[in-house]
């Protein structure tokens, strides 16, 4: 579906990614782990087309492939209602199923500025899902959700995977989230992304 080959990226003279190879196919779920600042978000933005690599190539199996990122930040108009915020990006028929699955219909008339962090995160997640991505990258995207809402969200992702072969990349620091999604785990270190079962990368002399 999407493949990164020999990707290099640096900022301010600091090498973030170096000769990195990575690929993900339809219906796959990957979990990326790594220390803060190791390049997880940078790689996500490259795959989504929001950044360009210094060198290397990113290819998609279909030019119309839609790659979206759901982040921890809340990008909502505070003076508009939840319904109005959702309508800004998609028709009601596209977002209403996710509102029901995530159980927050009672919030539709409330102003977004009056919501809790967890409620705002639910709205942002439903809005992103309504855009019907082929690959959704979740960058610390459920950090404010309680256990019940996380469970509902996991079920929503599983349904999308089963019915539409949507692929997901999960970026987080919580092992239980990855386990719930039955994901393949990857670790970003030394400017490279490795399957987590490779404890010591091949180019690591130790």
N, C-alpha and C positions, 0 to 999 in steps of 0.2 A: 504493500500500500504506500508506504513512505520509507525512503532510504536515505541516510546521511553517509557520505563517503569522504574520508580524509579531511574532516572538518577542522579548521583552525580558527580560533577567535581570541582576540586579546583586547584589553581595555587599558588605556593609560600606560602602556608598556608592560602590563602584566598578562601573561599567557593564561587564558581561562580554559580553552579546549585545544588539544594538540593532536592532529592526525586521527581524529575520532571517527569510528565507524559505528553505525547503529541502524536497525530497521525494526519496523513493527507492521504486522499484517492485520487485516480486518478481523474483528472479533477478539483480538488479543487484549489482555490486561497486563500492563507492566507497572511495577513499583520502583521508583528511583529513590535511592537513599544517598546520603553524603552530608558532610559538614556544611555549615553555613558558608556561602561564598565560593563553593567548589565549582559552580557553573550549571547547576540544575535548571534554574530559571532561564539562564542564557540559552541553554540548549532547547528548552521549551519554546522560547521566542523565535529561535532559528527554524524549528520545525513548523511553527505557525506562520512563518513568513514575515514576522515583525522585526527581525534583524537579518542582516546578510553576513555570511561567513567571510573572513579574510581570504580564505582559500578553501577548496573542496566544493562538493556539490550536494544538493538536496533534491531528490527526484520523487515524483508522485506517480502512482500507477494511472491516475486520472487527473487531468488538469483542473477539473471541477471539484476535486476532493476538498472538503471543508474541515479545517483544523482550527479548533477554538481552545482558548485557555480560560479556565475559571480560577480566579485568584482569591486570596484572603480579603482583599480590599473591597469596600462597598461602593459601587458606582451607581448611585441612585439620586434622582432629583428629590430633595427632602420636602419640598412644598407640594409635590404631586402625590396622589394616592398610589397604592400598590398597583391597582388596576391600570392607572394611567402610565406608570413606569413600564409595566409589561407591554402595554399597547404600543409603546414607542418603538419596540423592536420586532414585534410579531403580532399577527392577528390572534384574537381570543381562542379560536379553534386550535391553535398550535400550542399555546401556553396553558390552557385550562386543564388538560389531562395531567400535567405535572403539578399544578396547584392541588388537584385532588389527591394525587399519589403522595405528595408531601404534606398533605393535611393542613393547609393554611388558608382555606377559603374565607374564613372569618376576618382575615386581614385586608381583604381586597379594597375596602373603603377607607382604610386608615392611611394617613399621610406617612410617607416613608421615613420622614424625620422623627417620627414618634415611635419607631420600632426599636426593639432590642437588637443587639449585635447578631444573635442567633436568628431572629426573624428576618433581618436584612440579608443574611447569608442564604436563607431559604429562597427569598425572592430572586436573588442574583443567580442561584443555581437553576431555578425553574426557567428564568429568562434565557440562560445560556442553552439549556436543553431544548427550549422551544425553537432554537435556530437550526436544529437537526444536524449536529456535527457528525462527520464520519469518524473523526478522532477527537476526543475530548481530553485535554490535559488539565488535571486537577492539582493546582499548586497551593497546598495548605488550604483547600477550599471549604473544609467543613470544621475548622478549628473551633467554631463557636456553637456547634450543634450539640444537643444533648444526646444521650444514648439512644432514645427512641427515634429521634429524627435521623440520626445516622443510619439506624437500621432501615428506616423507610427509604432513605436515599440509596443505600446499597441495593435494596430490592429493585428500585427504579433502574439503576445501572445494569443489573443482571438481566432485567426484562429487555432493555435496549440492545444488549449484547445478543441475547437469544433471538429476538425478533428481527433486528436490523443489522446485525454484525458490526455494531458500533465498537470501535476500539477505544481503550482508555489508558492513559498514563497517569499514575498516581504518585504525586510528589509529597512525601510527608515524613514525619519523625515517629509515627505510631505504628508499631508492628501489627496491632490488632486490626487496623483498617485494611491493610494489605491482605491479611489472612481472611477476612470476611469476603474479600473480592476474589480470593483464590488466584492471586496474581503471580507472575514471574518477577522475581526480585533482582534489581540491578544496583550496583554501587558505583558512584562517580568519585574517582580519586585519581591523583596524578594526571589530571587533565584528560582522563579516559573513562569510558563507561564499560563496566565489566559485569557479567552475570555474578550474582552474589556467591555462588558456590566456588568461584575462583578466588579463594582467600588471598592468595599472593599472585598478582598479575605477572605475566611472563617477563615483563621488562623490569621487574623489581628484583634487584640483586640480593635482597635479604631473604 
